[in-house]
Each structure stands twice: as C-alpha cells, then as structure tokens.
Amino acid sequence: MVYDFHTHTTLSDGVLLPMELIRRCIVRDYSALGIADHTSASTMGRVVREVRRDCALAQKYWGFSAFAGVELTHVPAASIGELASEALRMGAAFVVCHGQSPVEPVEPGTNLAAVSCPDVDILAHPGDLSEEEARLAAETGVFLELSAKSGHSLGNGRVARVAIDAGARLLVNSDGHTPDGLLTEEKARRVARLSGLSDAETDRVLEDNPRELMARIRDRID
C-alpha cells in the first residue's frame, strides 16, 4: 500500500510524461498518486489542465486514482494564499507548497504562509520547521511532509519531532522526479522510521493520514 502526493513530470523538471508516471506507479502497487509539478502564476493553469487529462484516462481505463495538483515553488511568501486559491479554481485537486528546504534558497516566511493558508494541503520538505508553524499546521489541517528525496530529507528528523509534539499530520512523499525516485512500501516505511517515528506513528503516517487527505480531495472534486 503506497500513497504518494508529491511527484513530478516533464511538465516541470521530471523525466516522465504524466501518463508514464501513472503507469509506473501502478506497476509499483501504488494505491493512489498525486502529481504536483512545480508551478507558479505563469504555468499552473496549463499544468493542471494537461495532467487532469491523463488522470482521467487512468481512472477510466485502469480504475486507478491519480490526481492533478500543483507545487507552488519559490513564489513570494505573501502570494501563497492568492495562488493556492487560484490553483483550486483552475481545477487542481490539491495544493502543495514548496517549503523551506535546507538545500534551496526559499524565501523566509514561506513555511508560515503555507501552514496559515486553508487552501494549502501539504507543506513539502519544510526543513527547519518551527514549533509555532507545526502548531498552526495542526490547527489548519496542513499536512507536513517527510521527504524521501536526498537533500530535502535532511530536515525529516526535526519535522517529525515538532509535528508529533504539536499534533500535526505527517505524510511520507517521494518528491520523485525519476523512476528510481518513486516509493515502495518498504522505502516509505524506512523514511518514516529513520525520521524517528515509532511503529504506531509510522502506521498512522503511511495509512491513516493519506486516507484522510484522499477523502479531502474526493470531497473537493466530486
């Protein structure tokens, strides 16, 4: 059972077409897939429109649940609320915000803006997440990501600790750009455990939390 709500295609900096990404995830026994290409104000409408078409084909012919989202990436922190709302109006099933990763020059204040926004679903690789930001994420229902991607994963230990202490929801995502970067159930469990989670916490993060996000997405698109 694998859920992954943060993957990339050739529509941003991934190497697979959306349709091939979906197919490879089916073969890997994914339960559901979220495609969240890097976007900003200039690209998100086109990206959502194109990914939705392949997601619809996968559902129609393979019965597989794939969803078109966006990852708001390196946008001004003050614009996150506006852009997240616009992405949903354009048909995005979910919104990821590119957090303050330890390996990229994301604008300070991005994490705080994302967890304060009711239209953001996931704060990706938030790095040096503060206790205040984790508390806000718990209140607003923003999921905090434990990343399987090299570099971004450097913050996983802190993210896991402050999220658990604050009662915030965690997800393990691949941030996959290539076939080798995608998850397996074993890999997802390893990411969670090496982030410091107990067995019970790992089960919740890999099973209960993704189902909660799936229900949110389905309510939004039905």
C-alpha contacts under 8 A as a table, 3 or more apart, distances in Angstrom:
res1	aa1	res2	aa2	distance
1	M	29	D	6.73
1	M	30	Y	6.13
1	M	31	S	5.72
1	M	185	E	6.12
1	M	207	E	7.96
2	V	29	D	6.86
2	V	30	Y	4.60
2	V	31	S	5.35
2	V	32	A	7.07
2	V	183	L	7.22
2	V	184	T	6.53
2	V	185	E	5.55
2	V	188	A	7.76
2	V	206	L	7.56
3	Y	30	Y	6.11
3	Y	31	S	5.70
3	Y	32	A	5.23
3	Y	33	L	6.18
3	Y	173	N	7.69
3	Y	206	L	7.38
3	Y	210	P	6.39
4	D	7	T	7.36
4	D	30	Y	7.81
4	D	32	A	6.73
4	D	33	L	5.24
4	D	34	G	6.01
4	D	172	V	7.22
4	D	173	N	5.05
4	D	174	S	6.48
4	D	183	L	7.46
5	F	33	L	5.74
5	F	34	G	3.92
5	F	35	I	6.41
5	F	36	A	7.15
5	F	173	N	6.07
5	F	174	S	7.98
6	H	34	G	5.85
6	H	35	I	5.94
6	H	36	A	5.42
6	H	96	V	7.69
6	H	173	N	5.66
6	H	174	S	6.23
6	H	175	D	4.93
6	H	176	G	7.01
7	T	34	G	6.63
7	T	35	I	4.99
7	T	36	A	5.57
7	T	37	D	6.77
7	T	174	S	6.64
7	T	175	D	4.89
7	T	176	G	4.73
7	T	177	H	6.31
7	T	182	L	7.97
8	H	11	L	7.59
8	H	12	S	6.65
8	H	13	D	6.59
8	H	14	G	4.84
8	H	15	V	7.93
8	H	16	L	7.92
8	H	35	I	6.10
8	H	36	A	5.97
8	H	37	D	4.81
8	H	38	H	7.42
8	H	175	D	7.03
8	H	176	G	6.07
8	H	177	H	5.06
9	T	12	S	5.92
9	T	13	D	6.34
9	T	14	G	4.04
9	T	15	V	5.79
9	T	16	L	5.05
9	T	17	L	5.48
9	T	18	P	5.68
9	T	21	L	7.20
9	T	35	I	7.70
9	T	37	D	6.44
9	T	177	H	6.60
10	T	13	D	5.70
10	T	14	G	4.76
10	T	15	V	5.24
10	T	16	L	5.55
10	T	17	L	5.50
10	T	18	P	7.47
11	L	14	G	7.23
11	L	17	L	7.58
11	L	37	D	6.63
11	L	47	V	6.60
12	S	37	D	5.59
12	S	38	H	5.61
12	S	39	T	7.57
13	D	37	D	7.78
13	D	38	H	7.60
13	D	177	H	6.85
14	G	176	G	7.68
14	G	177	H	4.22
14	G	178	T	6.18
15	V	177	H	6.26
15	V	178	T	5.74
16	L	19	M	7.90
16	L	20	E	5.91
16	L	21	L	5.68
16	L	177	H	7.79
16	L	178	T	6.98
16	L	179	P	7.97
17	L	20	E	5.28
17	L	21	L	6.14
18	P	21	L	5.10
18	P	22	I	6.22
18	P	35	I	7.75
18	P	51	V	6.30
18	P	54	D	6.51
19	M	22	I	5.13
19	M	23	R	6.26
19	M	54	D	5.65
19	M	55	C	7.66
19	M	58	A	7.81
20	E	23	R	4.97
20	E	24	R	6.09
21	L	24	R	5.24
21	L	25	C	6.23
21	L	179	P	7.76
22	I	25	C	5.18
22	I	26	I	6.29
22	I	33	L	7.35
22	I	55	C	7.89
22	I	58	A	7.40
22	I	66	A	7.14
23	R	26	I	5.12
23	R	27	V	6.41
24	R	27	V	5.13
24	R	28	R	6.31
24	R	179	P	7.44
25	C	28	R	4.92
25	C	29	D	6.46
25	C	30	Y	5.43
25	C	33	L	7.42
25	C	182	L	7.79
26	I	29	D	5.19
26	I	30	Y	5.47
26	I	31	S	7.80
26	I	64	F	7.54
27	V	30	Y	7.52
28	R	184	T	6.75
29	D	184	T	7.94
30	Y	33	L	6.94
30	Y	184	T	7.91
31	S	64	F	7.81
31	S	65	S	7.43
32	A	64	F	7.01
32	A	65	S	5.09
32	A	66	A	5.83
33	L	65	S	6.51
33	L	66	A	4.69
33	L	67	F	6.33
34	G	66	A	5.74
34	G	67	F	4.82
34	G	68	A	6.20
34	G	69	G	6.54
35	I	51	V	7.63
35	I	66	A	7.37
35	I	67	F	6.15
35	I	68	A	5.28
35	I	69	G	5.66
35	I	70	V	7.31
36	A	68	A	6.55
36	A	69	G	4.59
36	A	70	V	4.20
36	A	71	E	5.12
36	A	95	V	7.71
36	A	96	V	6.95
37	D	47	V	7.41
37	D	69	G	7.27
37	D	70	V	5.38
37	D	71	E	5.58
38	H	70	V	6.38
38	H	71	E	4.80
38	H	72	L	6.11
38	H	73	T	5.67
39	T	42	S	7.51
39	T	43	T	5.53
39	T	44	M	5.12
39	T	47	V	7.67
39	T	70	V	6.21
39	T	71	E	5.78
39	T	72	L	5.22
39	T	73	T	5.92
40	S	43	T	5.67
40	S	44	M	5.86
40	S	72	L	5.64
40	S	73	T	6.32
40	S	74	H	7.90
40	S	75	V	6.40
40	S	83	L	7.79
41	A	44	M	6.04
41	A	83	L	6.77
42	S	45	G	7.77
43	T	46	R	5.71
43	T	47	V	6.25
44	M	47	V	5.10
44	M	48	V	6.00
44	M	70	V	6.86
44	M	87	A	6.78
45	G	48	V	5.40
45	G	49	R	6.20
45	G	87	A	7.21
45	G	90	M	6.08
46	R	49	R	5.22
46	R	50	E	6.20
47	V	50	E	5.33
47	V	51	V	6.11
47	V	70	V	7.88
48	V	51	V	5.36
48	V	52	R	5.99
48	V	68	A	5.94
48	V	69	G	6.58
48	V	70	V	7.14
48	V	90	M	7.27
48	V	91	G	6.70
48	V	92	A	5.89
49	R	52	R	5.39
49	R	53	R	6.77
49	R	90	M	7.99
49	R	91	G	7.52
50	E	53	R	5.53
50	E	54	D	7.16
51	V	54	D	5.47
51	V	55	C	6.27
51	V	68	A	5.56
52	R	55	C	5.00
52	R	56	A	6.09
52	R	67	F	7.04
52	R	68	A	5.38
53	R	56	A	5.21
53	R	57	L	6.46
54	D	57	L	5.01
54	D	58	A	6.25
55	C	58	A	5.13
55	C	59	Q	6.31
55	C	65	S	7.43
55	C	66	A	5.16
55	C	67	F	6.05
55	C	68	A	6.97
56	A	59	Q	5.16
56	A	60	K	6.10
56	A	66	A	7.91
57	L	60	K	5.09
57	L	61	Y	6.01
57	L	62	W	7.79
58	A	61	Y	5.58
58	A	62	W	5.23
58	A	63	G	6.36
58	A	64	F	5.59
58	A	65	S	7.27
58	A	66	A	7.11
59	Q	62	W	5.59
59	Q	63	G	4.33
59	Q	64	F	4.78
59	Q	65	S	5.88
59	Q	66	A	7.27
60	K	63	G	5.85
60	K	64	F	7.98
67	F	93	A	6.13
67	F	94	F	7.86
68	A	92	A	5.71
68	A	93	A	5.67
68	A	94	F	7.23
69	G	92	A	4.82
69	G	93	A	5.31
69	G	94	F	4.79
69	G	95	V	5.64
69	G	96	V	7.32
70	V	87	A	7.42
70	V	92	A	6.75
70	V	94	F	6.91
70	V	95	V	5.33
70	V	96	V	5.93
71	E	95	V	6.25
71	E	96	V	4.49
71	E	97	C	5.26
71	E	98	H	6.14
72	L	75	V	6.48
72	L	80	I	7.65
72	L	83	L	7.84
72	L	84	A	7.73
72	L	95	V	7.52
72	L	96	V	6.29
72	L	97	C	4.83
72	L	98	H	5.86
73	T	97	C	6.53
73	T	98	H	5.04
74	H	98	H	6.89
74	H	106	V	5.76
74	H	107	E	7.05
75	V	79	S	6.85
75	V	80	I	7.06
76	P	79	S	5.35
76	P	80	I	6.93
76	P	107	E	6.95
76	P	110	T	7.62
77	A	80	I	5.60
77	A	107	E	6.66
77	A	108	P	7.66
77	A	109	G	6.00
77	A	110	T	4.67
77	A	113	A	6.02
77	A	114	A	7.94
78	A	81	G	7.30
78	A	110	T	7.97
78	A	113	A	6.93
79	S	82	E	5.40
79	S	83	L	6.11
80	I	83	L	5.21
80	I	84	A	5.87
80	I	110	T	7.99
80	I	113	A	6.61
80	I	114	A	6.62
80	I	117	C	7.63
81	G	84	A	5.30
81	G	85	S	6.23
81	G	113	A	7.50
81	G	114	A	7.58
81	G	117	C	5.71
81	G	119	D	7.08
81	G	120	V	7.92
82	E	85	S	5.40
82	E	86	E	6.26
83	L	86	E	4.94
83	L	87	A	6.05
84	A	87	A	5.10
84	A	88	L	6.48
84	A	95	V	6.42
84	A	119	D	5.68
84	A	120	V	6.24
85	S	88	L	5.34
85	S	89	R	6.40
85	S	119	D	5.94
86	E	89	R	5.03
86	E	90	M	6.21
87	A	90	M	5.03
87	A	91	G	6.58
87	A	92	A	5.57
87	A	95	V	7.40
88	L	91	G	5.16
88	L	92	A	4.77
88	L	93	A	6.72
88	L	94	F	7.17
88	L	95	V	7.61
88	L	119	D	7.77
89	R	92	A	7.26
92	A	95	V	7.03
93	A	217	I	5.90
93	A	220	R	6.94
93	A	221	I	6.40
94	F	120	V	7.47
94	F	121	D	6.20
94	F	217	I	6.51
95	V	119	D	7.01
95	V	120	V	5.12
95	V	121	D	5.33
95	V	122	I	6.56
96	V	120	V	6.17
96	V	121	D	5.93
96	V	122	I	4.66
96	V	123	L	5.87
96	V	124	A	6.54
97	C	114	A	6.44
97	C	120	V	6.84
97	C	122	I	6.30
97	C	123	L	5.03
97	C	124	A	5.95
98	H	101	S	7.87
98	H	123	L	6.39
98	H	124	A	5.17
98	H	125	H	7.05
98	H	126	P	7.63
99	G	106	V	7.11
99	G	110	T	6.33
99	G	111	N	5.55
99	G	114	A	8.00
99	G	123	L	5.77
99	G	124	A	5.13
99	G	125	H	5.46
99	G	126	P	4.33
99	G	127	G	7.19
100	Q	104	E	7.23
100	Q	105	P	7.55
100	Q	106	V	5.29
100	Q	107	E	7.31
100	Q	108	P	7.19
100	Q	110	T	6.61
100	Q	111	N	6.25
100	Q	125	H	6.85
100	Q	126	P	4.80
100	Q	127	G	5.51
100	Q	128	D	7.33
101	S	104	E	5.65
101	S	105	P	7.80
101	S	106	V	7.09
101	S	125	H	5.49
101	S	126	P	5.39
101	S	127	G	4.60
101	S	128	D	7.69
101	S	152	H	5.59
101	S	155	G	7.44
102	P	127	G	5.41
102	P	128	D	7.34
102	P	151	G	7.26
102	P	152	H	6.45
102	P	154	L	7.05
102	P	155	G	6.96
103	V	151	G	6.04
103	V	152	H	6.49
106	V	110	T	7.20
107	E	110	T	5.92
108	P	111	N	7.56
109	G	112	L	5.28
109	G	113	A	6.15
110	T	113	A	5.14
110	T	114	A	6.10
111	N	114	A	5.19
111	N	115	V	6.29
111	N	123	L	7.18
111	N	126	P	6.43
111	N	129	L	7.41
111	N	133	E	7.03
112	L	115	V	5.45
112	L	116	S	6.13
112	L	133	E	5.75
113	A	116	S	5.20
113	A	117	C	6.37
114	A	117	C	5.31
114	A	120	V	6.24
114	A	123	L	6.53
115	V	118	P	7.78
115	V	120	V	7.22
115	V	123	L	7.07
115	V	133	E	6.51
115	V	134	A	7.88
115	V	136	L	5.98
115	V	137	A	4.92
115	V	140	T	6.83
115	V	142	V	5.85
116	S	136	L	6.43
116	S	137	A	7.16
116	S	140	T	6.78
117	C	120	V	5.61
117	C	140	T	7.43
118	P	121	D	7.69
118	P	140	T	6.19
118	P	141	G	7.82
118	P	142	V	7.70
120	V	123	L	7.45
120	V	142	V	6.43
121	D	141	G	7.37
121	D	142	V	4.98
121	D	143	F	6.03
121	D	213	L	8.00
122	I	142	V	5.47
122	I	143	F	4.60
122	I	144	L	5.84
122	I	145	E	6.86
123	L	126	P	6.38
123	L	142	V	6.80
123	L	143	F	6.22
123	L	144	L	5.14
123	L	145	E	6.15
124	A	144	L	6.44
124	A	145	E	4.97
124	A	146	L	7.69
124	A	147	S	7.48
125	H	144	L	7.57
125	H	145	E	5.49
125	H	146	L	6.37
125	H	147	S	5.83
125	H	152	H	5.69
125	H	153	S	6.98
125	H	155	G	7.11
125	H	156	N	7.59
126	P	129	L	5.70
126	P	144	L	7.44
126	P	145	E	7.25
126	P	155	G	7.19
126	P	159	V	7.22
127	G	152	H	7.21
127	G	154	L	7.23
127	G	155	G	4.37
127	G	156	N	7.17
127	G	158	R	7.63
127	G	159	V	6.86
128	D	155	G	6.25
128	D	158	R	6.84
128	D	159	V	7.20
129	L	133	E	6.47
129	L	134	A	6.95
129	L	158	R	7.10
129	L	159	V	5.94
129	L	162	V	7.52
130	S	133	E	5.15
130	S	134	A	6.32
130	S	162	V	7.37
131	E	134	A	5.07
131	E	135	R	6.21
131	E	162	V	5.85
131	E	163	A	7.84
131	E	166	A	7.26
132	E	135	R	5.12
132	E	136	L	6.25
133	E	136	L	5.09
133	E	137	A	6.16
134	A	137	A	5.02
134	A	138	A	6.30
134	A	162	V	6.33
134	A	163	A	5.42
134	A	166	A	5.90
134	A	167	G	7.99
134	A	168	A	6.18
135	R	138	A	5.12
135	R	139	E	6.42
135	R	163	A	7.70
135	R	166	A	5.16
135	R	167	G	7.33
135	R	168	A	6.79
136	L	139	E	5.04
136	L	140	T	6.11
137	A	140	T	5.18
137	A	141	G	5.61
137	A	142	V	4.86
137	A	143	F	6.91
137	A	144	L	7.58
137	A	168	A	5.87
137	A	169	R	7.79
138	A	141	G	5.39
138	A	142	V	6.80
138	A	166	A	6.65
138	A	167	G	5.78
138	A	168	A	4.02
138	A	169	R	6.66
139	E	168	A	7.81
141	G	168	A	7.45
141	G	169	R	7.27
142	V	168	A	7.80
142	V	169	R	7.23
143	F	168	A	7.08
143	F	169	R	5.04
143	F	170	L	5.43
143	F	171	L	6.48
144	L	159	V	7.59
144	L	163	A	7.53
144	L	168	A	7.36
144	L	169	R	6.17
144	L	170	L	4.77
144	L	171	L	6.16
145	E	159	V	7.88
145	E	170	L	5.75
145	E	171	L	4.99
145	E	172	V	5.80
145	E	173	N	6.56
146	L	153	S	6.87
146	L	156	N	5.37
146	L	159	V	7.20
146	L	160	A	7.26
146	L	170	L	6.89
146	L	171	L	5.97
146	L	172	V	4.76
146	L	173	N	6.46
146	L	191	V	7.35
146	L	192	A	7.17
146	L	195	S	7.68
147	S	152	H	6.23
147	S	153	S	4.98
147	S	156	N	6.76
147	S	172	V	5.98
147	S	173	N	5.48
147	S	174	S	6.03
147	S	175	D	6.77
147	S	191	V	7.54
148	A	152	H	7.73
148	A	153	S	5.99
148	A	172	V	7.14
148	A	173	N	6.24
148	A	174	S	4.82
148	A	175	D	6.79
148	A	181	G	7.99
148	A	183	L	7.92
148	A	188	A	7.45
148	A	191	V	6.23
149	K	152	H	5.70
149	K	153	S	5.73
149	K	174	S	6.13
149	K	175	D	5.97
149	K	176	G	7.22
149	K	181	G	7.29
150	S	153	S	5.61
150	S	154	L	7.53
151	G	154	L	5.59
152	H	155	G	6.57
152	H	156	N	7.96
153	S	156	N	5.22
154	L	157	G	7.45
155	G	158	R	5.67
155	G	159	V	6.12
156	N	159	V	5.04
156	N	160	A	5.95
156	N	195	S	5.44
157	G	160	A	5.30
157	G	161	R	6.28
157	G	194	L	7.70
157	G	195	S	4.52
157	G	196	G	6.24
158	R	161	R	5.15
158	R	162	V	6.17
158	R	195	S	7.99
159	V	162	V	5.56
159	V	163	A	5.87
160	A	163	A	5.22
160	A	164	I	6.05
160	A	170	L	7.41
160	A	195	S	6.19
160	A	196	G	6.91
160	A	197	L	7.13
161	R	164	I	5.38
161	R	165	D	6.22
161	R	196	G	7.43
162	V	165	D	5.07
162	V	166	A	6.07
163	A	166	A	5.13
163	A	167	G	5.96
163	A	168	A	4.84
163	A	169	R	6.90
163	A	170	L	7.15
164	I	167	G	5.10
164	I	168	A	6.13
164	I	169	R	7.75
165	D	168	A	7.81
169	R	205	V	7.52
169	R	209	N	6.76
170	L	205	V	5.68
170	L	209	N	7.00
171	L	205	V	5.46
171	L	206	L	6.74
171	L	209	N	6.68
171	L	210	P	6.86
172	V	188	A	6.28
172	V	191	V	7.25
172	V	192	A	6.86
172	V	205	V	7.02
172	V	206	L	6.78
173	N	183	L	7.63
173	N	188	A	7.65
174	S	181	G	6.50
174	S	182	L	5.55
174	S	183	L	5.75
175	D	181	G	7.44
175	D	182	L	7.65
176	G	179	P	7.28
176	G	180	D	7.83
176	G	181	G	4.60
176	G	182	L	5.06
176	G	183	L	7.94
177	H	181	G	6.23
177	H	182	L	7.78
178	T	181	G	5.20
178	T	182	L	7.00
179	P	182	L	5.65
183	L	187	K	5.88
183	L	188	A	6.05
184	T	187	K	5.10
184	T	188	A	6.14
185	E	188	A	5.20
185	E	189	R	6.16
186	E	189	R	5.21
186	E	190	R	6.17
187	K	190	R	5.02
187	K	191	V	6.25
188	A	191	V	5.18
188	A	192	A	6.38
188	A	206	L	7.48
189	R	192	A	5.17
189	R	193	R	6.16
189	R	202	T	6.79
189	R	206	L	7.38
190	R	193	R	5.16
190	R	194	L	5.94
191	V	194	L	5.31
191	V	195	S	6.18
192	A	195	S	5.16
192	A	196	G	6.91
192	A	197	L	5.91
192	A	202	T	5.80
192	A	205	V	7.79
193	R	196	G	5.33
193	R	197	L	5.00
193	R	198	S	6.63
193	R	199	D	7.41
193	R	202	T	6.64
194	L	197	L	7.20
197	L	200	A	7.93
197	L	201	E	5.60
197	L	202	T	5.79
198	S	201	E	5.07
198	S	202	T	5.96
199	D	202	T	5.01
199	D	203	D	6.25
200	A	203	D	5.20
200	A	204	R	6.40
201	E	204	R	5.10
201	E	205	V	6.16
202	T	205	V	5.09
202	T	206	L	6.07
203	D	206	L	5.26
203	D	207	E	5.75
203	D	208	D	7.29
204	R	207	E	5.36
204	R	208	D	4.81
204	R	209	N	6.08
205	V	208	D	6.24
205	V	209	N	5.31
205	V	210	P	7.20
206	L	209	N	6.61
206	L	210	P	6.55
207	E	210	P	5.78
207	E	211	R	6.41
208	D	211	R	5.28
208	D	212	E	6.32
209	N	212	E	5.03
209	N	213	L	6.38
210	P	213	L	5.05
210	P	214	M	6.06
211	R	214	M	4.88
211	R	215	A	6.19
212	E	215	A	5.19
212	E	216	R	6.41
213	L	216	R	5.01
213	L	217	I	6.21
214	M	217	I	5.07
214	M	218	R	6.12
215	A	218	R	5.11
215	A	219	D	6.13
216	R	219	D	5.20
216	R	220	R	6.25
217	I	220	R	5.04
217	I	221	I	6.27
218	R	221	I	5.26
218	R	222	D	5.75
219	D	222	D	5.55
